[in-house]
Amino acid sequence: MMVLLSRAAAKDLKKFDPSVYQKALDALNHLETHPLAARRLQGSLDGVRAFGFHAAGVAYRLAYIVDADRCLVFLIGPHEGFYA
């Protein structure tokens, strides 16, 4: 499946130091083959999925939407305050 980044997610990705950047790329690569493995959110975020990864002792999340042939990642950041 094709994984696309929104402008905001691409900007988020560029802010990370190299170790976090690499872990984020690994997570994005995982989504190419397993886009539905992440948990689906509920409530006002219904339809959005959140995939977690850890880097440098910190928990991070990717928020994305899956449709028929692509996975659109629109937010990447630390878990703390992620859903606010």
JOKARA-V164642 format. One line per field, one symbol per residue. ss: DSSP state (@ for helix, = for strand, . for the rest). burial: 1 if it has 9 or more other C-alpha atoms within 8 Angstrom, else 0. A space follows every 10 residues. Layout:
ss = ???
burial = ???
//
This chain:
ss = .====.@@@@ @@@@...@@@ @@@@@@@@@@ @@@.....== ..@@@...== =====..=== ======...= ========.. ....
burial = 1010110111 0110010011 1011001101 1100100101 1000000111 1111100011 1111110001 1111111110 0000
//
